[in-house]
């Protein structure tokens, strides 16, 4: 089985591309979604986060308030590094368990916005980068997350540029509204099924 990482900066459209692979019967592990679930589901992760960032990040129910947590870490590289140091190993372990359940698949996808930044690219055999022009990414992210341009640009600063990602990727999907997505997805799917 081939483990394929799929990444792309905020607003690149990687989730939409993943949904296309799912329509082809491919299993997708959504790292960002799973990491959010682990914040409360994994007792050790929750305990470490509270110990590191304090009770101010909890909601009334005693669960981690993701909005408060992201506000705490996003402008602060040191705090973001601390959070990633807690969450990424837990996600990596969870991904390993998930892979075992899909061992008969020809290939699987591991979706991660910060695949390279987190070192998760070392857990996969090949990488697909979804890319789009910066202006389009900003526009999409603002609409999707209902955030300001400044907030989008701030998040982009914590991610590698598309150029850096493409250099280390085996496949690139251009989601620029000029090139059709389906033929690009099908071509990569066929290559992966043929183990190329």
C-alpha positions, -999 to +999 in steps of 0.1 A: +000+000+000+013+035-009+009+062+017+004+095-001+005+129+017-017+156+002-010+192+012-015+228+002-016+262+019-047+277+034-074+283+006-056+260-019-086+237-022-070+205-009-102+194+009-122+196-023-094+176-041-095+150-013-133+147-018-127+139-055-103+111-045-129+098-020-154+096-049-129+073-066-130+050-035-098+062-019-096+065+019-085+099+032-071+106+067-079+143+075-051+152+099-065+186+108-099+171+117-083+143+136-061+166+156-091+186+167-109+154+179-078+143+198-077+176+218-105+162+240-107+125+231-070+118+240-067+124+278-029+127+276-031+154+249-057+173+268-038+172+300-005+183+283-023+212+266-039+224+298-006+221+317+012+241+289-014+268+282-035+270+315-072+268+323-079+300+303-082+278+271-111+258+285-148+264+279-175+262+306-179+224+300-142+219+308-132+211+272-106+228+252-120+259+234-103+256+200-109+293+192-092+304+225-064+280+219-058+292+183-059+329+195-033+320+221-008+303+197-013+319+162+006+351+167+033+334+188+058+310+171+071+296+204+036+287+216+027+273+183+058+251+184+048+239+219+013+230+208+026+212+177+050+193+199+020+179+218-005+174+190+017+161+161+031+130+178-005+120+189-018+125+153+012+104+139+003+076+163-034+078+154-025+078+117-004+046+121-034+029+137-057+041+109-033+029+082-035-007+097-072-006+092-067+002+055-039-022+048-056-037+018-061-004+000-039+002-031-031+036-017-044+060+010-042+098+014-031+117+044-044+153+042-024+178+062-021+216+057+014+215+074+026+181+061+062+194+056+063+219+084+053+191+109+077+165+095+047+143+086+060+140+051+084+114+065+054+091+073+043+089+036+058+075+004+047+103-020+033+138-018+007+157-038+007+195-034-024+214-043-015+250-054-034+281-063-025+318-068-021+337-035-049+362-042-073+333-049-062+315-017-068+346+004-102+352-012-113+315-006-101+314+030-118+347+038-151+334+024-148+299+040-137+309+075-153+344+076-120+360+085-100+391+074-073+392+049-048+400+077-058+368+095-054+347+063-019+363+056-009+357+093-018+320+090+001+318+056+032+330+074+032+297+095+031+276+063+058+269+037+053+286+003+038+265-025+072+267-043+090+250-013+063+223-011+063+216-049+101+210-048+096+181-025+064+167-041+060+140-067+026+154-079+011+189-082-025+198-087-032+233-100-065+246-085-063+280-102-097+281-120-080+278-154-072+241-153-098+214-148-094+195-115-109+162-124-085+152-152-055+161-129-070+139-101-077+110-125-042+111-139-026+109-104-051+082-094-042+061-124-004+065-117-009+055-080-031+025-089-004+014-113+022+020-085+042+046-105 
